[in-house]
Amino acid sequence: MRLFAEPRDYFNWVAEHDTRVRRVQGAFHAQLRQWHQRKIPEGSRVLEWGCGGGDLLRSVAPAYGLGLDLSPAMIGKARARNGEKEGLRFECGDVLSPPDSEVFDYIICSYLIGYLSDIEKALRHLRLAAHPRTRLLITSLNNVWLWPLKWAQLLGIVTPQPESNWLSSADLINLLELAGWEIIETGTEQLMPFDIPLLTPFLNRFCVRLPGLRALGITVTLVARPRVAPVIDGTVSCSVVIPARNESGNIRAALDRVPTLGKRTEIIFVEGNSKDDTWAVIEKETASYQGPHLVRALQQPGRGKWDAVRAGLAVARGDVVCIQDADLTAPPEDLTKFFSAIAEGTTEFANGCRLVYPMEKQAMRILNFFGNKFFALALSYVLGQHLKDSLCGTKMLLRSDYLRVLQRIRSLGDFDPFGDFNLLFGAALLDLRIRDIPVRYKDRTYGETNISRFRHGWLLLKMTMFGLIKIRWK
């Protein structure tokens, strides 16, 4: 190929000569747009560095989208293609120069990293455009496709390429961490870059997710967040929602054992269709309570744990919200660990894990133990983040993130009566950083479990398959 003095000159040339190649690569770029659309909710604030003609930025339907590119010719093409479309702006800019002071919910670097002369410097500049919940989406060519790419250039189906950076996933992760980013998810996409009915969906939705084959995906994908702790100090409050069904003997103990979390701790009991006197005990204990916490009580409007959790969280006033099971088998005293993890920014979704420390003899039956192991492995695969225990009832996150989760899972429908999968699926769809918080699992001191091993186990299996289809293989 012809030589260019500067990258700007190369991309100016590409802007004038890539029409036929882009047409040949139409399916490949459509697949990239679909991955970004899955990751970015409509109506977000989105920044794309190396925006080219602006097709990708437009496809994610941002409320405000800023496309920046080194090439004036590319920016001219983007403006011509998108006209005066509301919410989109395209400007010339160099990622190696400090950006403006605007911040965005999502930052896209699609097939840009390979052309940068100083990748770490560019990634540090991107942090200046990020707030604590910003997600950086990077796509890059998998090294195993280096020689096929060279052959494709000879065949005229790929634009001639200048000397580029060939980075492995490990290289990208190392550079991101050096620049102050934390990795949330890595993967590959696209075994088939062309649109062949039946074959392309089979290869790109299913096969590329399998061990071994996933190393062959054409596109390496990474999702990262800024390694910056949110400012959560002594002014922040916490609401603890305690769903309670047939748990009258645990109500007083729950009030006494929930620790002080932040500036103010609010305990919300939600009674759910009990056959014993749980509601009467809740009314009595909350009325006579003299402790340090704010205490509230209500009865859920429908049935199922998820209905109770939603009812409690709908009235919660804390900046941080938490679910604590009323059986107290996961000790309330451990909530301080969850709160610290959220407050220090080490996690955005604190998930209880009962499978690290030795548990008491009657805490979990052997069939339940292996069932929990299975569902943790399955959910780790579905979510793309490691989980050791997917079914522990103790979970904590910012209330603002919970509201985003509710919005994100709306399209999934009402599929989970327990709520654990609802919350985990929503957190994964938002690319929240999920961390297991180990707890010591105790024997019940009152009542019996409300879980049926076989009936509910079958339901959990169906929900896992639902997640595979709706999230992992979509």
DRENDO-1510 file (C-alpha; in Angstrom, 1 decimal, always signed):
<recs>
REC; n; res; u; v; w
REC; 1; MET; +0.0; +0.0; +0.0 .
REC; 2; ARG; +1.0; +3.6; -0.4 .
REC; 3; LEU; +2.9; +5.2; +2.5 .
REC; 4; PHE; +1.4; +8.0; +4.6 .
REC; 5; ALA; +3.4; +10.5; +6.7 .
REC; 6; GLU; +0.7; +10.7; +9.4 .
REC; 7; PRO; -2.3; +8.6; +10.6 .
REC; 8; ARG; -4.5; +11.5; +9.7 .
REC; 9; ASP; -3.4; +11.2; +6.1 .
REC; 10; TYR; -4.2; +7.5; +6.1 .
REC; 11; PHE; -7.7; +7.9; +7.4 .
REC; 12; ASN; -8.4; +10.8; +5.1 .
REC; 13; TRP; -7.4; +8.5; +2.2 .
REC; 14; VAL; -9.6; +5.7; +3.7 .
REC; 15; ALA; -12.6; +8.1; +3.9 .
REC; 16; GLU; -12.4; +8.5; +0.1 .
REC; 17; HIS; -11.7; +4.9; -0.9 .
REC; 18; ASP; -13.5; +2.5; +1.4 .
REC; 19; THR; -17.0; +2.5; -0.1 .
REC; 20; ARG; -16.7; -0.9; -1.9 .
REC; 21; VAL; -14.9; -2.5; +1.0 .
REC; 22; ARG; -17.4; -1.3; +3.6 .
REC; 23; ARG; -20.2; -2.8; +1.4 .
REC; 24; VAL; -18.4; -6.2; +1.4 .
REC; 25; GLN; -17.9; -5.9; +5.2 .
REC; 26; GLY; -21.6; -4.9; +5.8 .
REC; 27; ALA; -22.4; -8.0; +7.9 .
REC; 28; PHE; -19.2; -7.7; +9.9 .
REC; 29; HIS; -20.0; -4.1; +10.9 .
REC; 30; ALA; -23.7; -4.9; +11.6 .
REC; 31; GLN; -22.5; -7.6; +14.0 .
REC; 32; LEU; -20.3; -5.0; +15.8 .
REC; 33; ARG; -23.2; -2.6; +16.0 .
REC; 34; GLN; -25.4; -5.4; +17.6 .
REC; 35; TRP; -22.8; -6.1; +20.3 .
REC; 36; HIS; -22.7; -2.4; +21.2 .
REC; 37; GLN; -26.5; -2.1; +21.2 .
REC; 38; ARG; -26.7; -5.0; +23.7 .
REC; 39; LYS; -24.3; -3.2; +25.9 .
REC; 40; ILE; -25.6; +0.4; +25.7 .
REC; 41; PRO; -29.1; +1.3; +26.8 .
REC; 42; GLU; -30.9; +3.7; +24.5 .
REC; 43; GLY; -30.9; +7.3; +25.7 .
REC; 44; SER; -27.4; +7.2; +27.2 .
REC; 45; ARG; -24.6; +9.8; +26.8 .
REC; 46; VAL; -22.1; +8.2; +24.5 .
REC; 47; LEU; -18.6; +9.2; +23.3 .
REC; 48; GLU; -16.9; +7.4; +20.4 .
REC; 49; TRP; -13.3; +8.0; +19.7 .
REC; 50; GLY; -12.4; +7.1; +16.1 .
REC; 51; CYS; -16.0; +7.4; +15.0 .
REC; 52; GLY; -15.4; +7.2; +11.3 .
REC; 53; GLY; -18.6; +7.7; +9.3 .
REC; 54; GLY; -20.7; +7.8; +12.5 .
REC; 55; ASP; -22.8; +4.6; +11.8 .
REC; 56; LEU; -21.9; +2.9; +15.0 .
REC; 57; LEU; -22.6; +5.9; +17.2 .
REC; 58; ARG; -25.9; +6.5; +15.5 .
REC; 59; SER; -27.0; +2.9; +15.9 .
REC; 60; VAL; -26.9; +2.9; +19.8 .
REC; 61; ALA; -29.5; +5.7; +19.8 .
REC; 62; PRO; -27.8; +8.0; +22.4 .
REC; 63; ALA; -29.6; +10.9; +24.0 .
REC; 64; TYR; -26.4; +12.8; +23.3 .
REC; 65; GLY; -23.6; +11.3; +21.2 .
REC; 66; LEU; -20.2; +12.8; +20.5 .
REC; 67; GLY; -18.1; +11.3; +17.7 .
REC; 68; LEU; -14.5; +12.3; +17.5 .
REC; 69; ASP; -12.0; +11.4; +14.8 .
REC; 70; LEU; -8.5; +12.4; +13.8 .
REC; 71; SER; -9.5; +12.7; +10.1 .
REC; 72; PRO; -11.3; +15.8; +8.8 .
REC; 73; ALA; -12.5; +13.7; +5.9 .
REC; 74; MET; -14.1; +11.1; +8.2 .
REC; 75; ILE; -15.8; +13.8; +10.2 .
REC; 76; GLY; -17.1; +15.4; +7.0 .
REC; 77; LYS; -18.5; +12.0; +6.0 .
REC; 78; ALA; -20.1; +11.5; +9.4 .
REC; 79; ARG; -21.8; +14.9; +9.2 .
REC; 80; ALA; -23.0; +14.3; +5.7 .
REC; 81; ARG; -24.5; +10.9; +6.6 .
REC; 82; ASN; -26.2; +12.0; +9.8 .
REC; 83; GLY; -27.3; +15.5; +8.7 .
REC; 84; GLU; -28.8; +17.5; +11.6 .
REC; 85; LYS; -29.9; +14.4; +13.6 .
REC; 86; GLU; -30.8; +15.6; +17.1 .
REC; 87; GLY; -28.4; +14.6; +19.8 .
REC; 88; LEU; -25.4; +13.7; +17.5 .
REC; 89; ARG; -22.3; +15.8; +17.1 .
REC; 90; PHE; -19.1; +15.0; +15.2 .
REC; 91; GLU; -15.8; +16.9; +15.7 .
REC; 92; CYS; -12.2; +16.5; +14.8 .
REC; 93; GLY; -10.1; +15.4; +17.8 .
REC; 94; ASP; -7.0; +13.5; +18.8 .
REC; 95; VAL; -7.4; +10.9; +21.7 .
REC; 96; LEU; -3.7; +11.6; +22.6 .
REC; 97; SER; -4.7; +15.2; +23.5 .
REC; 98; PRO; -6.5; +16.0; +26.7 .
REC; 99; PRO; -10.3; +16.0; +26.0 .
REC; 100; ASP; -12.9; +18.6; +27.0 .
REC; 101; SER; -14.5; +18.4; +30.4 .
REC; 102; GLU; -17.7; +16.6; +29.3 .
REC; 103; VAL; -18.4; +13.2; +30.9 .
REC; 104; PHE; -20.3; +10.3; +29.3 .
REC; 105; ASP; -22.1; +7.1; +30.4 .
REC; 106; TYR; -20.3; +5.0; +27.7 .
REC; 107; ILE; -17.1; +5.5; +25.8 .
REC; 108; ILE; -16.6; +3.5; +22.6 .
REC; 109; CYS; -13.2; +2.6; +21.1 .
REC; 110; SER; -14.0; +0.3; +18.2 .
REC; 111; TYR; -11.0; -1.0; +16.4 .
REC; 112; LEU; -9.1; +2.1; +17.4 .
REC; 113; ILE; -6.4; +0.8; +19.8 .
REC; 114; GLY; -4.3; -0.8; +17.1 .
REC; 115; TYR; -3.6; +2.6; +15.4 .
REC; 116; LEU; -2.5; +4.5; +18.5 .
REC; 117; SER; +1.1; +5.5; +19.1 .
REC; 118; ASP; +0.7; +5.7; +22.9 .
REC; 119; ILE; -2.1; +3.5; +24.1 .
REC; 120; GLU; -1.6; +4.1; +27.8 .
REC; 121; LYS; -1.7; +7.8; +27.4 .
REC; 122; ALA; -4.9; +7.6; +25.4 .
REC; 123; LEU; -6.6; +5.4; +28.0 .
REC; 124; ARG; -5.6; +7.9; +30.7 .
REC; 125; HIS; -7.2; +10.7; +28.7 .
REC; 126; LEU; -10.4; +8.6; +28.4 .
REC; 127; ARG; -10.7; +8.5; +32.2 .
REC; 128; LEU; -11.2; +12.3; +32.1 .
REC; 129; ALA; -14.4; +11.8; +30.2 .
REC; 130; ALA; -15.7; +9.2; +32.7 .
REC; 131; HIS; -17.8; +9.3; +35.9 .
REC; 132; PRO; -17.7; +6.4; +38.4 .
REC; 133; ARG; -20.4; +4.5; +36.5 .
REC; 134; THR; -19.0; +5.0; +33.0 .
REC; 135; ARG; -18.3; +1.9; +31.0 .
REC; 136; LEU; -15.5; +1.8; +28.4 .
REC; 137; LEU; -16.2; -0.6; +25.5 .
REC; 138; ILE; -13.2; -1.7; +23.5 .
REC; 139; THR; -13.1; -3.9; +20.4 .
REC; 140; SER; -9.9; -5.0; +18.7 .
REC; 141; LEU; -8.8; -7.7; +16.2 .
REC; 142; ASN; -7.9; -11.1; +17.7 .
REC; 143; ASN; -4.2; -11.9; +16.9 .
REC; 144; VAL; -5.1; -15.3; +15.5 .
REC; 145; TRP; -6.7; -13.5; +12.6 .
REC; 146; LEU; -3.5; -11.5; +11.7 .
REC; 147; TRP; -2.6; -13.6; +8.6 .
REC; 148; PRO; -6.2; -14.1; +7.4 .
REC; 149; LEU; -6.5; -10.3; +7.5 .
REC; 150; LYS; -3.4; -9.9; +5.4 .
REC; 151; TRP; -4.8; -12.3; +2.8 .
REC; 152; ALA; -8.1; -10.5; +2.9 .
REC; 153; GLN; -6.2; -7.3; +2.0 .
REC; 154; LEU; -4.7; -9.0; -1.0 .
REC; 155; LEU; -8.2; -10.1; -2.1 .
REC; 156; GLY; -9.5; -6.5; -1.8 .
REC; 157; ILE; -12.1; -7.3; +0.9 .
REC; 158; VAL; -10.2; -5.4; +3.6 .
REC; 159; THR; -8.8; -1.8; +3.3 .
REC; 160; PRO; -5.0; -1.9; +3.1 .
REC; 161; GLN; -3.6; -1.4; +6.6 .
REC; 162; PRO; -0.6; +0.5; +7.9 .
REC; 163; GLU; +1.7; -1.0; +10.5 .
REC; 164; SER; -0.4; -1.5; +13.5 .
REC; 165; ASN; -0.2; -2.6; +17.2 .
REC; 166; TRP; -1.1; -6.3; +17.5 .
REC; 167; LEU; -2.2; -6.7; +21.1 .
REC; 168; SER; -3.4; -9.8; +22.9 .
REC; 169; SER; -6.2; -9.6; +25.5 .
REC; 170; ALA; -3.6; -9.8; +28.2 .
REC; 171; ASP; -1.8; -6.8; +26.6 .
REC; 172; LEU; -5.0; -4.8; +26.6 .
REC; 173; ILE; -5.9; -5.7; +30.1 .
REC; 174; ASN; -2.4; -4.7; +31.3 .
REC; 175; LEU; -2.6; -1.3; +29.6 .
REC; 176; LEU; -6.1; -0.7; +30.9 .
REC; 177; GLU; -5.0; -1.4; +34.5 .
REC; 178; LEU; -1.9; +0.8; +34.1 .
REC; 179; ALA; -4.1; +3.6; +33.0 .
REC; 180; GLY; -6.5; +3.3; +35.9 .
REC; 181; TRP; -9.3; +1.1; +34.5 .
REC; 182; GLU; -10.6; -2.1; +36.0 .
REC; 183; ILE; -11.8; -5.0; +33.7 .
REC; 184; ILE; -15.4; -6.1; +34.1 .
REC; 185; GLU; -15.7; -8.5; +31.2 .
REC; 186; THR; -13.6; -9.9; +28.4 .
REC; 187; GLY; -14.7; -12.1; +25.5 .
REC; 188; THR; -14.6; -12.6; +21.7 .
REC; 189; GLU; -17.3; -12.2; +19.1 .
REC; 190; GLN; -17.8; -13.3; +15.5 .
REC; 191; LEU; -16.6; -16.6; +14.1 .
REC; 192; MET; -18.4; -15.8; +10.9 .
REC; 193; PRO; -18.1; -12.2; +9.5 .
REC; 194; PHE; -20.6; -12.8; +6.7 .
REC; 195; ASP; -24.4; -13.1; +6.9 .
REC; 196; ILE; -25.3; -16.7; +6.1 .
REC; 197; PRO; -28.8; -17.8; +7.2 .
REC; 198; LEU; -28.8; -20.3; +10.1 .
REC; 199; LEU; -25.0; -20.8; +10.0 .
REC; 200; THR; -24.0; -17.3; +11.1 .
REC; 201; PRO; -26.4; -17.1; +14.1 .
REC; 202; PHE; -25.3; -20.6; +15.2 .
REC; 203; LEU; -21.6; -19.8; +15.0 .
REC; 204; ASN; -21.8; -16.2; +16.4 .
REC; 205; ARG; -24.3; -16.7; +19.2 .
REC; 206; PHE; -23.5; -20.2; +20.4 .
REC; 207; CYS; -20.2; -21.6; +19.1 .
REC; 208; VAL; -18.1; -18.5; +19.9 .
REC; 209; ARG; -19.1; -18.8; +23.5 .
REC; 210; LEU; -17.8; -22.3; +23.9 .
REC; 211; PRO; -14.4; -23.2; +25.5 .
REC; 212; GLY; -11.8; -23.5; +22.8 .
REC; 213; LEU; -13.8; -21.9; +20.1 .
REC; 214; ARG; -14.1; -18.6; +21.9 .
REC; 215; ALA; -10.4; -18.2; +21.4 .
REC; 216; LEU; -11.0; -18.0; +17.7 .
REC; 217; GLY; -13.5; -15.1; +17.6 .
REC; 218; ILE; -12.4; -12.4; +15.2 .
REC; 219; THR; -13.1; -9.5; +17.6 .
REC; 220; VAL; -11.7; -9.3; +21.1 .
REC; 221; THR; -14.1; -7.4; +23.4 .
REC; 222; LEU; -13.5; -5.7; +26.7 .
REC; 223; VAL; -15.7; -3.8; +29.1 .
REC; 224; ALA; -13.9; -1.7; +31.8 .
REC; 225; ARG; -14.8; +0.8; +34.5 .
REC; 226; PRO; -12.8; +3.6; +36.0 .
REC; 227; ARG; -10.8; +2.5; +39.1 .
REC; 228; VAL; -12.2; +5.4; +41.1 .
REC; 229; ALA; -14.2; +4.9; +44.3 .
REC; 230; PRO; -17.5; +6.6; +44.5 .
REC; 231; VAL; -17.7; +9.3; +47.2 .
REC; 232; ILE; -19.6; +7.4; +49.9 .
REC; 233; ASP; -18.9; +8.7; +53.4 .
REC; 234; GLY; -20.6; +9.2; +56.7 .
REC; 235; THR; -23.5; +11.2; +55.1 .
REC; 236; VAL; -24.8; +8.1; +53.2 .
REC; 237; SER; -27.7; +6.0; +54.5 .
REC; 238; CYS; -28.6; +2.4; +54.0 .
REC; 239; SER; -32.0; +0.6; +53.8 .
REC; 240; VAL; -32.2; -3.1; +54.7 .
REC; 241; VAL; -35.2; -4.9; +53.3 .
REC; 242; ILE; -36.2; -8.1; +55.1 .
REC; 243; PRO; -38.8; -10.2; +53.4 .
REC; 244; ALA; -40.5; -12.4; +56.0 .
REC; 245; ARG; -42.9; -15.3; +55.5 .
REC; 246; ASN; -43.5; -17.6; +58.4 .
REC; 247; GLU; -40.6; -16.1; +60.3 .
REC; 248; SER; -42.3; -14.7; +63.5 .
REC; 249; GLY; -39.5; -16.2; +65.7 .
REC; 250; ASN; -36.8; -14.2; +63.9 .
REC; 251; ILE; -38.2; -10.7; +63.9 .
REC; 252; ARG; -36.8; -9.5; +67.2 .
REC; 253; ALA; -33.4; -11.0; +66.5 .
REC; 254; ALA; -33.3; -9.3; +63.1 .
REC; 255; LEU; -34.0; -5.9; +64.8 .
REC; 256; ASP; -31.3; -6.5; +67.4 .
REC; 257; ARG; -28.6; -7.9; +65.0 .
REC; 258; VAL; -28.7; -5.6; +62.0 .
REC; 259; PRO; -25.7; -3.3; +62.4 .
REC; 260; THR; -25.5; +0.5; +61.9 .
REC; 261; LEU; -24.6; +1.1; +58.3 .
REC; 262; GLY; -23.6; +4.7; +57.3 .
REC; 263; LYS; -25.3; +7.8; +58.6 .
REC; 264; ARG; -28.7; +6.1; +59.1 .
REC; 265; THR; -29.9; +2.5; +58.8 .
REC; 266; GLU; -33.5; +1.9; +57.8 .
REC; 267; ILE; -35.0; -1.6; +58.4 .
REC; 268; ILE; -38.1; -2.5; +56.3 .
REC; 269; PHE; -39.9; -5.6; +57.1 .
REC; 270; VAL; -42.1; -6.9; +54.3 .
REC; 271; GLU; -44.5; -9.7; +55.4 .
REC; 272; GLY; -45.6; -12.1; +52.7 .
REC; 273; ASN; -48.8; -14.3; +53.1 .
REC; 274; SER; -47.6; -16.0; +56.3 .
REC; 275; LYS; -49.5; -18.9; +57.9 .
REC; 276; ASP; -48.2; -18.1; +61.3 .
REC; 277; ASP; -48.4; -14.8; +63.3 .
REC; 278; THR; -45.4; -13.1; +61.5 .
REC; 279; TRP; -47.4; -9.9; +60.7 .
REC; 280; ALA; -48.7; -9.6; +64.3 .
REC; 281; VAL; -45.2; -10.0; +65.6 .
REC; 282; ILE; -43.8; -7.4; +63.1 .
REC; 283; GLU; -46.4; -4.9; +64.2 .
REC; 284; LYS; -45.7; -5.5; +67.8 .
REC; 285; GLU; -41.9; -5.4; +67.6 .
REC; 286; THR; -41.7; -2.4; +65.3 .
REC; 287; ALA; -44.1; -0.4; +67.6 .
REC; 288; SER; -42.1; -1.1; +70.7 .
REC; 289; TYR; -38.6; -0.8; +69.1 .
REC; 290; GLN; -36.3; +1.7; +70.9 .
REC; 291; GLY; -33.0; +1.0; +69.0 .
REC; 292; PRO; -30.9; +3.2; +66.7 .
REC; 293; HIS; -32.5; +2.3; +63.4 .
REC; 294; LEU; -35.5; +3.6; +61.6 .
REC; 295; VAL; -38.1; +0.8; +61.3 .
REC; 296; ARG; -40.9; +0.3; +58.9 .
REC; 297; ALA; -43.3; -2.5; +58.1 .
REC; 298; LEU; -45.7; -3.4; +55.3 .
REC; 299; GLN; -47.4; -6.3; +53.7 .
REC; 300; GLN; -46.6; -7.2; +50.2 .
REC; 301; PRO; -49.3; -6.7; +47.6 .
REC; 302; GLY; -48.7; -10.0; +45.7 .
REC; 303; ARG; -47.0; -13.3; +46.1 .
REC; 304; GLY; -43.4; -14.4; +45.9 .
REC; 305; LYS; -40.1; -13.1; +47.3 .
REC; 306; TRP; -39.4; -10.8; +44.4 .
REC; 307; ASP; -42.7; -9.1; +44.8 .
REC; 308; ALA; -41.9; -8.5; +48.5 .
REC; 309; VAL; -38.4; -7.2; +47.7 .
REC; 310; ARG; -39.8; -4.8; +45.1 .
REC; 311; ALA; -42.4; -3.6; +47.5 .
REC; 312; GLY; -39.8; -2.9; +50.2 .
REC; 313; LEU; -37.3; -1.2; +47.8 .
REC; 314; ALA; -40.0; +0.9; +46.4 .
REC; 315; VAL; -40.4; +2.8; +49.7 .
REC; 316; ALA; -36.7; +2.6; +50.8 .
REC; 317; ARG; -35.0; +5.9; +51.4 .
REC; 318; GLY; -31.4; +4.9; +51.8 .
REC; 319; ASP; -28.7; +5.7; +49.3 .
REC; 320; VAL; -27.6; +2.1; +49.6 .
REC; 321; VAL; -30.1; -0.8; +49.5 .
REC; 322; CYS; -29.8; -4.3; +50.8 .
REC; 323; ILE; -31.8; -7.5; +51.0 .
REC; 324; GLN; -31.4; -9.6; +54.2 .
REC; 325; ASP; -33.3; -12.9; +54.5 .
REC; 326; ALA; -35.4; -13.1; +57.7 .
REC; 327; ASP; -34.2; -16.7; +58.5 .
REC; 328; LEU; -30.9; -15.1; +59.5 .
REC; 329; THR; -28.9; -18.1; +58.3 .
REC; 330; ALA; -26.6; -15.5; +56.6 .
REC; 331; PRO; -25.7; -13.4; +59.7 .
REC; 332; PRO; -26.9; -9.8; +59.6 .
REC; 333; GLU; -23.6; -8.8; +61.3 .
REC; 334; ASP; -21.8; -9.5; +58.0 .
REC; 335; LEU; -23.7; -6.6; +56.3 .
REC; 336; THR; -20.8; -4.3; +57.4 .
REC; 337; LYS; -18.6; -6.2; +54.9 .
REC; 338; PHE; -21.1; -5.6; +52.1 .
REC; 339; PHE; -21.4; -1.9; +53.0 .
REC; 340; SER; -17.6; -1.4; +53.1 .
REC; 341; ALA; -17.3; -3.1; +49.6 .
REC; 342; ILE; -19.9; -0.7; +48.2 .
REC; 343; ALA; -18.5; +2.3; +50.0 .
REC; 344; GLU; -14.9; +1.7; +49.0 .
REC; 345; GLY; -15.9; +1.2; +45.3 .
REC; 346; THR; -14.4; -2.3; +45.2 .
REC; 347; THR; -17.7; -3.5; +43.9 .
REC; 348; GLU; -21.0; -2.2; +42.5 .
REC; 349; PHE; -23.1; -5.2; +43.3 .
REC; 350; ALA; -22.2; -7.1; +46.5 .
REC; 351; ASN; -23.4; -10.7; +46.3 .
REC; 352; GLY; -23.4; -12.9; +49.3 .
REC; 353; CYS; -21.4; -16.2; +49.1 .
REC; 354; ARG; -22.1; -19.0; +51.5 .
REC; 355; LEU; -19.7; -21.5; +50.0 .
REC; 356; VAL; -16.3; -20.2; +51.2 .
REC; 357; TYR; -16.3; -20.8; +55.0 .
REC; 358; PRO; -17.3; -24.0; +56.6 .
REC; 359; MET; -21.1; -24.0; +57.3 .
REC; 360; GLU; -23.0; -25.4; +60.2 .
REC; 361; LYS; -24.2; -29.0; +59.8 .
REC; 362; GLN; -27.9; -28.3; +59.2 .
REC; 363; ALA; -27.4; -25.0; +57.2 .
REC; 364; MET; -27.6; -26.6; +53.7 .
REC; 365; ARG; -28.6; -30.1; +52.7 .
REC; 366; ILE; -26.2; -31.9; +50.4 .
REC; 367; LEU; -28.5; -31.8; +47.4 .
REC; 368; ASN; -28.9; -28.0; +47.9 .
REC; 369; PHE; -25.1; -27.6; +48.2 .
REC; 370; PHE; -24.4; -29.3; +44.8 .
REC; 371; GLY; -27.4; -27.4; +43.3 .
REC; 372; ASN; -25.9; -24.1; +44.4 .
REC; 373; LYS; -22.6; -25.1; +42.9 .
REC; 374; PHE; -24.2; -25.9; +39.6 .
REC; 375; PHE; -26.2; -22.7; +39.4 .
REC; 376; ALA; -23.2; -20.6; +40.3 .
REC; 377; LEU; -21.2; -22.1; +37.4 .
REC; 378; ALA; -24.1; -21.7; +35.0 .
REC; 379; LEU; -24.8; -18.1; +36.1 .
REC; 380; SER; -21.0; -17.3; +35.8 .
REC; 381; TYR; -21.2; -18.4; +32.2 .
REC; 382; VAL; -24.4; -16.5; +31.5 .
REC; 383; LEU; -23.2; -13.3; +33.2 .
REC; 384; GLY; -19.6; -13.3; +32.0 .
REC; 385; GLN; -18.5; -12.6; +35.6 .
REC; 386; HIS; -17.4; -15.1; +38.2 .
REC; 387; LEU; -19.9; -16.1; +40.9 .
REC; 388; LYS; -19.4; -18.8; +43.6 .
REC; 389; ASP; -22.9; -18.6; +45.0 .
REC; 390; SER; -25.8; -17.2; +42.9 .
REC; 391; LEU; -28.6; -18.0; +45.4 .
REC; 392; CYS; -27.6; -16.3; +48.6 .
REC; 393; GLY; -30.3; -13.9; +49.7 .
REC; 394; THR; -28.0; -11.2; +50.8 .
REC; 395; LYS; -27.3; -8.6; +48.2 .
REC; 396; MET; -26.4; -4.9; +48.3 .
REC; 397; LEU; -26.1; -2.1; +45.8 .
REC; 398; LEU; -26.7; +1.7; +45.4 .
REC; 399; ARG; -30.3; +2.6; +45.2 .
REC; 400; SER; -29.6; +4.5; +42.0 .
REC; 401; ASP; -28.1; +1.4; +40.5 .
REC; 402; TYR; -31.1; -0.7; +41.6 .
REC; 403; LEU; -33.4; +1.7; +39.7 .
REC; 404; ARG; -31.3; +1.3; +36.6 .
REC; 405; VAL; -31.5; -2.5; +37.0 .
REC; 406; LEU; -35.3; -2.3; +37.2 .
REC; 407; GLN; -35.3; -0.3; +34.0 .
REC; 408; ARG; -32.9; -2.7; +32.2 .
REC; 409; ILE; -34.7; -5.9; +33.0 .
REC; 410; ARG; -38.1; -4.6; +32.0 .
REC; 411; SER; -37.7; -6.2; +28.6 .
REC; 412; LEU; -37.1; -9.6; +30.1 .
REC; 413; GLY; -40.6; -9.8; +31.6 .
REC; 414; ASP; -41.7; -11.3; +34.9 .
REC; 415; PHE; -39.7; -14.6; +34.9 .
REC; 416; ASP; -38.2; -14.8; +38.4 .
REC; 417; PRO; -40.4; -15.1; +41.5 .
REC; 418; PHE; -37.3; -15.1; +43.8 .
REC; 419; GLY; -35.5; -12.0; +42.6 .
REC; 420; ASP; -31.9; -13.3; +42.7 .
REC; 421; PHE; -31.7; -13.9; +38.9 .
REC; 422; ASN; -33.6; -10.6; +38.2 .
REC; 423; LEU; -31.0; -8.6; +40.1 .
REC; 424; LEU; -28.0; -10.5; +38.8 .
REC; 425; PHE; -29.2; -10.4; +35.2 .
REC; 426; GLY; -29.9; -6.7; +35.4 .
REC; 427; ALA; -26.5; -6.0; +37.0 .
REC; 428; ALA; -24.8; -8.0; +34.2 .
REC; 429; LEU; -26.7; -6.2; +31.5 .
REC; 430; LEU; -25.5; -2.9; +33.0 .
REC; 431; ASP; -22.0; -4.3; +33.3 .
REC; 432; LEU; -22.0; -3.5; +37.0 .
REC; 433; ARG; -18.9; -5.0; +38.8 .
REC; 434; ILE; -20.2; -8.0; +40.8 .
REC; 435; ARG; -18.2; -9.3; +43.7 .
REC; 436; ASP; -18.8; -12.2; +46.1 .
REC; 437; ILE; -18.8; -11.3; +49.8 .
REC; 438; PRO; -18.2; -14.5; +51.9 .
REC; 439; VAL; -20.6; -15.0; +54.8 .
REC; 440; ARG; -20.7; -17.8; +57.4 .
REC; 441; TYR; -23.8; -19.9; +56.8 .
REC; 442; LYS; -25.7; -20.8; +60.0 .
REC; 443; ASP; -28.4; -23.3; +61.0 .
REC; 444; ARG; -31.9; -22.1; +61.3 .
REC; 445; THR; -33.0; -21.3; +64.8 .
REC; 446; TYR; -36.7; -21.0; +64.0 .
REC; 447; GLY; -39.1; -22.4; +61.4 .
REC; 448; GLU; -38.5; -24.2; +58.1 .
REC; 449; THR; -37.2; -23.3; +54.7 .
REC; 450; ASN; -39.8; -21.9; +52.2 .
REC; 451; ILE; -37.8; -23.4; +49.3 .
REC; 452; SER; -38.8; -26.7; +47.7 .
REC; 453; ARG; -35.7; -28.4; +46.4 .
REC; 454; PHE; -37.2; -30.1; +43.3 .
REC; 455; ARG; -40.1; -27.8; +42.3 .
REC; 456; HIS; -38.0; -24.6; +42.8 .
REC; 457; GLY; -34.8; -26.3; +41.4 .
REC; 458; TRP; -36.7; -27.0; +38.2 .
REC; 459; LEU; -37.8; -23.4; +38.1 .
REC; 460; LEU; -34.2; -22.2; +38.6 .
REC; 461; LEU; -33.0; -24.4; +35.8 .
REC; 462; LYS; -35.6; -22.9; +33.5 .
REC; 463; MET; -34.6; -19.4; +34.5 .
REC; 464; THR; -30.9; -20.3; +33.8 .
REC; 465; MET; -31.9; -21.4; +30.3 .
REC; 466; PHE; -33.9; -18.1; +29.9 .
REC; 467; GLY; -30.7; -16.2; +30.8 .
REC; 468; LEU; -28.7; -18.2; +28.2 .
REC; 469; ILE; -31.1; -17.3; +25.4 .
REC; 470; LYS; -31.8; -13.7; +26.4 .
REC; 471; ILE; -28.3; -12.6; +27.5 .
REC; 472; ARG; -25.5; -15.0; +26.6 .
REC; 473; TRP; -26.7; -16.3; +23.2 .
REC; 474; LYS; -28.5; -13.2; +22.0 .
</recs>
